[in-house]
Amino acid sequence: MWFEVTRKNIWEGYIPITKSLLKEAALHRQYSTHLREEVWEQCVNNSIAYKQPRVNYLLDAFSFEGQRLKFDLSFASKDEQAIYVIFEYVKKS
């Protein structure tokens, strides 16, 4: 059902991805600068249709590189919930 709705380009909102947000997240989890740069490149490639990098979300998940990734609910803000999941996704791939 989620994929059917998102294919019609129906989203609840979006989360802008900035380099400062990635830097803070990398410092918090002690990720390398190489990983941070790789995440930035993938975020830019993921949102090539927009002026600034962002991820669109609907309910408890967001779309990244054609995949449905669930938010990490152990964080308070939506930005953090998405950023750390993106870091882990890029780290695994």
N, C-alpha and C positions, 0 to 999 in steps of 0.2 A: 504494500500500500504506500509506503514512504516513497519508493522510487517512482511510482505512478504519479504522485502529487508533484514531486520535484522535477520530473520530466516536463511537466507543464509550466515550469518556472514559477511555482508558488512557494514562497519562503516567508518565514516569520520575520526575519531580519538578517543583518549581516554584522560581522565583527571585522573591523579594520585591523590589518596587521602592519605594525610599524617596526622599524629596526630597533628603536628604544625598548619596545615591549619584548622583542626577542632577546635583547641584551640583558634585560632584567631577569627574564626567565632562565637564561643560560647561566647567569651568575648565581641565581638561587639554587639551581640543581647542579652546578659546577660542570656544565657541558663545555666542550672545547669550542674555540672560535671557528674551527673548520666546520663543525656540525652546525653552528649558528649560521654560517654563510650558506651552507647547503640547504638549510631550512628556508632561508630568505629566498634563495633562487627558486626553490620549489613552490613557495608561496606566490612569487611573481609569475611563474609559469602557470600556476593553477588559476590565477585571476587575470589572464592576459586581456580579457575583454573590458576590463575596468582600468581607470586611471591609476588607482592605488590598490595594492594587494588587499584582498579580503576573503573571508569564507562566509558563505551563506548557510544559515541554519534554519531548522524546522523542528520544533519541540525539543527533544533531548539529544539530537544528533545534528551533524553538519556534513557538508559535502567537501571532500578534499581528494583531488585527482581521481574523480569518478567513484570514490569509495564512500561509504557511509560510516563515519566515525562518531562514536558516542562521546559526550562530554565527560570529563573527569569531575564528578560531583564533590570531590573532597576540597575543592576550592570555592571561594565565595563568588567571584565575578565571572561572567561568561568569557571574558578575554582570557583569563588564566585557565579556565576549564578547557578551552580550545587549544591554547598555545602548547601546553604540556603534552596533550595528546598528539599534536602535530610533531613535536620533537620526538616522541617515542615512535611514531609511525615512520618518520624519516630515518631514525636510528636503526630500525629493524630492516628497512628496505635498502 
